[in-house]
Amino acid sequence: MSAAAAVVSAAHGGAVLCVDGVAVVRQGRALVDAVSVEVHAGERWAPTAADTALAEELTATLGLTARTGTRWSVLSQGERGRVLIARALMTRPRLLLLDEPTTGLDLAAREILLDVLSGLRQAHPLLSSLLVTHHLEELPPSTTHALVLAGGKVLASGLAEEVLTSATITGAFGYPIAVERRAGRWTASSAAAGRREVFAGDEAGIVQMP
C-alpha cells in the first residue's frame, strides 16, 4: 500500500541521501559536475543487468530519454531535479522524500515535474512519497494525505481534501487565503482583496468583514 503525502509549511542543492529504504532528494548545488544521465561502470562498482534495466526504465519514466549521455553542467534546473529523483529511485526505496522539488523551476518545468511525480505513482504503486512545499499549486494530483505546519507546530493532518482547506491554510499563514481544488489540483489565492474576508473554522469557512 502506498501513499503520497505533502507537508505544507508556512516557514521557510542537489543532494540524494538513501538510508534504510528511505531516499531523500534535496535541491541545491551538486557535488560534482561531470555526471551523465547514462549509467557507467565505475572502478569499484559495475551495474548489473537489473540495474541497467532499472536505470533505463527510470530515465524514460522521468522524461529524460532524450538527454541520455548529457553532462550535468548543461542540464536545465528541471532536468537536474528529475535526475536526482531517478538517482534516488535507483536504490529501490520504500519511501521517497522530496524537499521543495519545484524550487527555481519555471511554470513549464514545474508542470513537467508534477506530471512525472503522478506517473511515478502509477509506475511504482508500492512507493510512498512525502513532498515538502510552501505552495499548494506544487502538489501533484496523486497527493492523498497532508500535514500543515506553522511555527514549528502541526496545525492539521489527515486526508488531503480534509486538511487543505481555506480555514486551515489561513490559520497557517495568518492571512486570509482561499483554497480551491479543481481536476485534482489545489490553488491558493488572497481572499482579502476587495471583500476582506477572514476564514473561520465553521462549515461555511468565511466571515464577511465591513
Buried (B, 14 or more C-beta within 10 A) or exposed (E): EBBBBBBBBBEEEBBBEBEEEBBBBBBEEBEEEEBBBEBEEEEEEEBEEEBBEBBBBBBEBBBBEEBBEBEBEEBEBBBBBBBBBBBBBBBBBEBBBBBBBBBBBEEEBBBBBBEBBBBBBEBBEEBBBBBBBBBBBBBBBBBBBBBBBBEEEEBBBEEBEEBBBBBBBBBBBEBBBBBEBEEEBBEBEEBBEEEEBBBBEEEEBBEEEE
